[in-house]
């Protein structure tokens, strides 16, 4: 995994979410610019709908309380109506770019991880949402600390 330049990552806190708290209820919407290659990480109490376009290239993640600590779980929309891009191509693109998205999240919300280093051991599960069982799967991307 190549390291992303911090200059390409932009973070924005919304709602009542602060850099250090809360962990429960904290949701991330990650988008990007095809033109500039910049990654945008929105950290809020709800997913940020005003930054999502018809191509549905966003990654959505949220902290969930588990028996032992937290899990970072999320989803991506593989199927998209009205566009010629195949679910196979979108699934492959999401899978190959997910490490960059997770690295952007880890960098954008670094103050939270500095305050609560135990969060680095949280597992990351991403559901690829598709009507086709070949592409509609949940993937284990290891722990979020892998992406620092």
N, C-alpha and C positions, 0 to 999 in steps of 0.2 A: 504494500500500500504506500503510495507516494504521499508525502506530507503536503497538505494544502497551505497555501500562503494565507496568513491571517488577513491580508489586504483584500482577499476575495470573499471574505465571510462578513456578513452584516447581520447584527442581532437587533431585535426590537422587542422590548417588554411592553405588554399591554395589560389592560384590566388592572387588577390589584397585585399582579405578580411582581415581586421584587427580585433583585439578583440573588438573594440568599434564602428566600422562602416564598411561599410554602412548597414543599415537595409534593404532597398529595394534591391532586387537582391540576398540576402543572402540565400543560399541553404544548406540543411543538408542532408548528406547520413549517415545513422546509420546502422552499421553492428555489428556482434558479433562473438565470438569464441565459438563453442559448447564444445570444449575441456577445455578451461580455464574459461569460463563464463564472459570474458572481453567484454566490449562494446566499440566500436570505433565510434566516432562522427567526421565526416569530414565536415568542414565549408568552403564553397567555393562559387564562382560565378556560378558554374555549378555542376551538380551532379557528383560524383566521380565514374566513370565507372570502373577504374582499381581495385577497391576493391569489385566488385560484382562478385559472382560466379554463376554457373549454377543452384543452388538451389534457387536463387532469394529471399533471406531472409532479404533483406534490407528494411529500411523505408526511404522514401524520403519526405522531408518537405521544404517549402519555405515561406518566408514572402510575403504577398500580401497586398497592400494598400486597405483599405475599406473606406466606407463613414466616419466612425469615428474610426480612428486609423488603426490598422493592424489586419490581420487574419493570423494564421499559418495553412497552408493547406498542405496536403500531400497524399501519396498513398503507397499501398503495393500491390504486385502481388500475388493474391491468386491462380490462375490457373498456373500450370507449366507442360509443355509437357515433356513426356519421363520419368516421375517419378511416382511411385506408390502412393505417399502421396496424399490423397484425398483433394479436395478443402475444404471440410468440416473441416478436421483436420487442414489444414493450416489457414483457417479463424479463427478457435477457438484459435489456438496458437498465431496468430498475435493479436487478440483481448485481450487475457489474458496477453500478454507480452507488450502491448502498453504502459501501465503506466511506466514500467521500461525504455522503449526507450525514453519516454518523460522526465522522470526524468534525464536520461543520457544527453539529449540535454540541459535541463535547467542547469545542473551542468557544462557541458562542455563549454557552452557559457555564463557563469555567469557574465563575465565582461560586456557584452552587457546589461544584465538585471540590473546590478548595475548602469550603466550609464543612462539607459532608463527604470526606474521602471514601467512606464505606459504599457510596453510590457507584463507585467505579467497578465494584464487583457485581453489579446488577446485570442479569442476563437481558439480552435484547431479542425479542421475537417480532418478526414482521409478517403480517398476513398479506399475501398477494391475492387480491380479490378478483375472481374471474368465474364465469359460468362454466368454463372449460376446466375439468378436473386436472388436466395436464399442467395448467398454469395457476389454478387456485390452490395455493399451498401456503403453509406457514413455515418460515425459515428461521433457524436459530443463527444469529449473527454473533454469538459469543457474548462477552461482557463489554459494556460501554467503555470501560477503562482501556480496552484494547485500542481504542481510537483516539487516545490523547496525543 
